[in-house]
Amino acid sequence: MAFKFCTIMSSKDNVKNKEIQIGVFVQPSLYDIPESIIPEDKRLFSPNWNNKPPKAEKVLTFCGVKFLTTGNLSVIGAFIGVGKSGNIEALCSKYIAPDCDGIGWEVELKTYRNKILWLDCERSISDTWNSWERMMKRSGLSSPELDKRILLFNIKAIAIAERKKRVEELLNKNNDIGLVIFDGAGDFVSDTNSIPEATAFKDWISTFNPSISILVTLHTNPTDEKMRGNIGGELMRRSEGVMLLRKIEGGVYESTLDFKYGKARNDSTNVSHFYTWDTEKGMFVSTEYEKPTTSQKATSTKYVKLVNEIYTFHQKDILTFTELAKSIQNIRKCSENTAKAFVKQSLLQLLVKEGDIGYSKLKTNEGIF
């Protein structure tokens, strides 16, 4: 038996507690070795009656669906500016404080691999610090409180050739890491379309201790929902789960497995979660949103031309509800109440509410107006 230390949280004061160190006995095996990078003599595995690996445990759950399990890889693809890193913030906060708003995420890690290594590959150090502060704030922690189970490092300034070495150093130094998050995996290659570089990255993360789970984020192609480059294709092919983050309308965003490349091995992909930016709280929060049905979409398309005519007539970018209803009343020669009901049922889903000012046309639909 091997003796090692692990950090647990005292149950006395929930997340605002003190960390304590306890010694626990852990049986060393292929699936729990002291080093975070698998030694060469352990890289080749041949099954026999005496070396059955432990059952893969849930690490990340999304809306009740198993998204990532022990030792596996999952991918989050995102269009630009839809809260990719904001989802990682929420995920880490949910681990620290299970009762907080995790915008769809749940996190479970073993007590002897109870740390998350979050590698920020894209943002400035100021953006990284603000992100860390939001994560702590969402968790209900304030200075000088810390949760040392979250290790966030900005590695943007480290050259690509040196990044892998630095990550290995962090893993070897912290052999209780259970989840590694590459927030911007495309920044580990010089050319996202290079097949050799994509294969090298995939092979490299395969050398990690099999008790470590991996989550990577990538941007999508500008014109579709596929992850960018050959590195995106390779990681999607190997992954256990594939998620997409996208903007729906106005200030509503969606995290979903229900798209062309969506994936949840041995579980359902028919799940989505909606979130929005809360200006007062200064972070993304969960929100309610009802997706229009196919028949509703078809009906909406019929009125695109009508909406365009109304806004062209008024020569304004934003119209009040009263102005919209009055326009419908004049065009359709109907009563005021009928016009208001028509606007609510048929037009508002084509518009964006601009606070208390009024409504503007959906920017995502400008191409058909």
Secondary structure, DSSP 8 states (H G I E B T S, - for coil): -EEEEEEEE-STTGGGS-EEEEEEEE--BTTB-SSSB--GGGS-----TT-------EEEEETTEEEEETT-EEEEEE-TTS-HHHHHHHHHHHHH-TTS--TTEEE---TTS-EEEEEE-SS-HHHHHHHHHHHHHHHT--TT---TTEEEEE-TTS-HHHHHHHHHHHHHH-TTEEEEEEETGGGGSS-TT-HHHHHHHHHHHTTB-TT-EEEEEEEB-SSSSSBSHHHHHHHHHH-SEEEEEEEEETTEEEEES-STT-EETTS----EEEEEEETTTTEEEE-------HHHHHHHHHTHHHHHHHHHHHT-S-B-HHHHHHHHHHHHT--HHHHHHHIIIIIGGGEEEETTTEEEE-GGGGGG-
